[in-house]
Amino acid sequence: MEENWIVVCRTAGLVTAQIILGRLQTDGIPARLQYEAIGVISCSLDVDGLGEVRIFVPESKASAAREILAQRFTENDLQWEERHD
C-alpha cells in the first residue's frame, strides 16, 4: 500500500518549486510537484491559483520537510571560496 502524500508548501512559480524540490530531495525526502500547465506558462503569475505549484511529500516525512523549509540562512552561513584569477 502506497503512503499518503500531503502538501507541505505552495509557491507561485515552477522555478521556485523546483529549487524547493531539489532541497528536499538532497536531504533524502521524496517530493513531487503538482501544477496546472497553463499556470506555469503564464510567467509565474498566480491568478486564482493558476500559477500555484504544490509540493507534496509522504505524510511520514512532512514534519522533517517543514523543518528543512523553515531554515533560514544568511550570507555568513555560506562557505564561499574566494578566487583570484
GROMACS elastic network, one bead per residue, 0.5 to 0.9 nm:
[ bonds ]
;  ai    aj funct       b0    kb
    2     5     6  0.89147   500
    3    58     6  0.62201   500
    3    59     6  0.70705   500
    3    60     6  0.81308   500
    4    57     6  0.85144   500
    4    58     6  0.58734   500
    4    59     6  0.57447   500
    4    60     6  0.84550   500
    5    31     6  0.87866   500
    5    32     6  0.88932   500
    5    56     6  0.58601   500
    5    57     6  0.52072   500
    5    59     6  0.52815   500
    5    60     6  0.85859   500
    5    62     6  0.86711   500
    6    55     6  0.81398   500
    6    56     6  0.50980   500
    6    57     6  0.56625   500
    6    58     6  0.62524   500
    6    59     6  0.57139   500
    6    62     6  0.73980   500
    7    10     6  0.75511   500
    7    54     6  0.62956   500
    7    55     6  0.55365   500
    7    57     6  0.66175   500
    7    58     6  0.88994   500
    7    59     6  0.87612   500
    7    62     6  0.82303   500
    8    54     6  0.77652   500
    8    55     6  0.59787   500
    8    56     6  0.59467   500
    8    57     6  0.68818   500
    8    62     6  0.64677   500
    8    63     6  0.87098   500
    8    65     6  0.72006   500
    8    66     6  0.65161   500
    8    69     6  0.88801   500
    9    17     6  0.87041   500
    9    20     6  0.87968   500
    9    53     6  0.84242   500
    9    54     6  0.60050   500
    9    55     6  0.52700   500
    9    56     6  0.74401   500
    9    66     6  0.81722   500
    9    69     6  0.84206   500
   10    17     6  0.78701   500
   10    52     6  0.65531   500
   10    53     6  0.56140   500
   10    55     6  0.61761   500
   11    14     6  0.77532   500
   11    16     6  0.67877   500
   11    17     6  0.61461   500
   11    46     6  0.89547   500
   11    51     6  0.81725   500
   11    52     6  0.56064   500
   11    53     6  0.52367   500
   11    54     6  0.65726   500
   11    55     6  0.81679   500
   12    15     6  0.89274   500
   12    16     6  0.75917   500
   12    17     6  0.79877   500
   12    40     6  0.87372   500
   12    44     6  0.57826   500
   12    45     6  0.65223   500
   12    46     6  0.57245   500
   12    49     6  0.83579   500
   12    50     6  0.87176   500
   12    51     6  0.53993   500
   12    53     6  0.61205   500
   12    54     6  0.89377   500
   13    16     6  0.58540   500
   13    17     6  0.64522   500
   13    18     6  0.88967   500
   13    39     6  0.82194   500
   13    40     6  0.63530   500
   13    43     6  0.75796   500
   13    45     6  0.70080   500
   13    46     6  0.78055   500
   13    51     6  0.58389   500
   13    52     6  0.62381   500
   13    53     6  0.62350   500
   14    18     6  0.60361   500
   14    19     6  0.86624   500
   14    33     6  0.87804   500
   14    35     6  0.83139   500
   14    40     6  0.62494   500
   14    44     6  0.69319   500
   14    51     6  0.81453   500
   14    52     6  0.81976   500
   14    53     6  0.64342   500
   15    18     6  0.51770   500
   15    19     6  0.64196   500
   15    20     6  0.88143   500
   15    44     6  0.83621   500
   16    19     6  0.51602   500
   16    20     6  0.63588   500
   16    21     6  0.86148   500
   16    53     6  0.89379   500
   17    20     6  0.50941   500
   17    21     6  0.60365   500
   17    22     6  0.86057   500
   17    33     6  0.73617   500
   17    53     6  0.65087   500
   17    54     6  0.76876   500
   17    55     6  0.70412   500
   18    22     6  0.61109   500
   18    23     6  0.85598   500
   18    33     6  0.80199   500
   19    22     6  0.51713   500
   19    23     6  0.62369   500
   19    24     6  0.87713   500
   20    23     6  0.50484   500
   20    24     6  0.62677   500
   20    25     6  0.85834   500
   20    55     6  0.80656   500
   20    69     6  0.77888   500
   21    24     6  0.53276   500
   21    25     6  0.61565   500
   21    26     6  0.85659   500
   21    30     6  0.85007   500
   21    31     6  0.60967   500
   21    32     6  0.71364   500
   21    33     6  0.75680   500
   21    55     6  0.72087   500
   22    25     6  0.50795   500
   22    26     6  0.59570   500
   22    27     6  0.86850   500
   22    31     6  0.85679   500
   23    26     6  0.51823   500
   23    27     6  0.66214   500
   23    28     6  0.89975   500
   23    29     6  0.87612   500
   23    68     6  0.82048   500
   23    69     6  0.84705   500
   24    27     6  0.52955   500
   24    28     6  0.65698   500
   24    29     6  0.52189   500
   24    30     6  0.70507   500
   24    31     6  0.68306   500
   24    57     6  0.89624   500
   24    65     6  0.65622   500
   24    68     6  0.73597   500
   24    69     6  0.81617   500
   25    30     6  0.56515   500
   25    31     6  0.66003   500
   26    29     6  0.73176   500
   27    30     6  0.88956   500
   27    65     6  0.88299   500
   27    68     6  0.84685   500
   29    57     6  0.72174   500
   29    58     6  0.82506   500
   29    61     6  0.66922   500
   29    62     6  0.88914   500
   29    64     6  0.81922   500
   29    65     6  0.70365   500
   30    56     6  0.85234   500
   30    57     6  0.59904   500
   30    58     6  0.70867   500
   30    61     6  0.82246   500
   31    55     6  0.67000   500
   31    56     6  0.55176   500
   31    58     6  0.74933   500
   32    54     6  0.82464   500
   32    55     6  0.57827   500
   32    56     6  0.51361   500
   32    57     6  0.65679   500
   33    53     6  0.66113   500
   33    54     6  0.57079   500
   33    56     6  0.62693   500
   34    52     6  0.86637   500
   34    53     6  0.57556   500
   34    54     6  0.52027   500
   34    55     6  0.66134   500
   34    56     6  0.76945   500
   35    38     6  0.86748   500
   35    39     6  0.74276   500
   35    40     6  0.73607   500
   35    50     6  0.79764   500
   35    51     6  0.74963   500
   35    52     6  0.63499   500
   35    54     6  0.64638   500
   36    39     6  0.54282   500
   36    40     6  0.66891   500
   36    49     6  0.88126   500
   36    50     6  0.63423   500
   36    51     6  0.72186   500
   36    52     6  0.76711   500
   36    53     6  0.77451   500
   37    40     6  0.52623   500
   37    41     6  0.64786   500
   37    42     6  0.89455   500
   37    50     6  0.84340   500
   37    51     6  0.84882   500
   38    41     6  0.52519   500
   38    42     6  0.65385   500
   38    50     6  0.69871   500
   38    51     6  0.77636   500
   39    42     6  0.52135   500
   39    43     6  0.78210   500
   39    44     6  0.70006   500
   39    45     6  0.70936   500
   39    46     6  0.71982   500
   39    47     6  0.80782   500
   39    49     6  0.78259   500
   39    52     6  0.70312   500
   39    53     6  0.87466   500
   40    43     6  0.64618   500
   40    44     6  0.58139   500
   40    45     6  0.78665   500
   40    50     6  0.75767   500
   40    51     6  0.54477   500
   40    52     6  0.78906   500
   40    53     6  0.82125   500
   41    44     6  0.72501   500
   41    45     6  0.88687   500
   41    51     6  0.81757   500
   42    45     6  0.58915   500
   42    46     6  0.84307   500
   42    50     6  0.83531   500
   42    51     6  0.70038   500
   43    51     6  0.80707   500
   44    50     6  0.88901   500
   44    51     6  0.54644   500
   44    52     6  0.79909   500
   45    49     6  0.88232   500
   45    50     6  0.75026   500
   45    51     6  0.51597   500
   45    52     6  0.80866   500
   46    49     6  0.53787   500
   46    50     6  0.54437   500
   46    52     6  0.58623   500
   47    50     6  0.53529   500
   47    51     6  0.64696   500
   47    52     6  0.84309   500
   48    51     6  0.80561   500
   48    52     6  0.86619   500
   49    52     6  0.51094   500
   49    53     6  0.85659   500
   50    53     6  0.85676   500
   56    59     6  0.87286   500
   56    62     6  0.85771   500
   57    60     6  0.82126   500
   57    61     6  0.63985   500
   57    62     6  0.61214   500
   57    65     6  0.76295   500
   58    61     6  0.53829   500
   58    62     6  0.64297   500
   59    62     6  0.51893   500
   59    63     6  0.81738   500
   60    63     6  0.74215   500
   60    64     6  0.85302   500
   61    64     6  0.54625   500
   61    65     6  0.61116   500
   61    66     6  0.87172   500
   62    65     6  0.50208   500
   62    66     6  0.61225   500
   62    67     6  0.86380   500
   63    66     6  0.52131   500
   63    67     6  0.63249   500
   63    68     6  0.88008   500
   64    67     6  0.51150   500
   64    68     6  0.63416   500
   64    69     6  0.87193   500
   65    68     6  0.51608   500
   65    69     6  0.62164   500
   65    70     6  0.86242   500
   66    69     6  0.50159   500
   66    70     6  0.60417   500
   66    71     6  0.88323   500
   67    70     6  0.51225   500
   67    71     6  0.66371   500
   68    71     6  0.55184   500
   69    72     6  0.81513   500
   73    76     6  0.79242   500
   73    77     6  0.59476   500
   73    78     6  0.76682   500
   74    77     6  0.53648   500
   74    78     6  0.71695   500
   75    78     6  0.54899   500
   75    79     6  0.84642   500
   76    79     6  0.76613   500
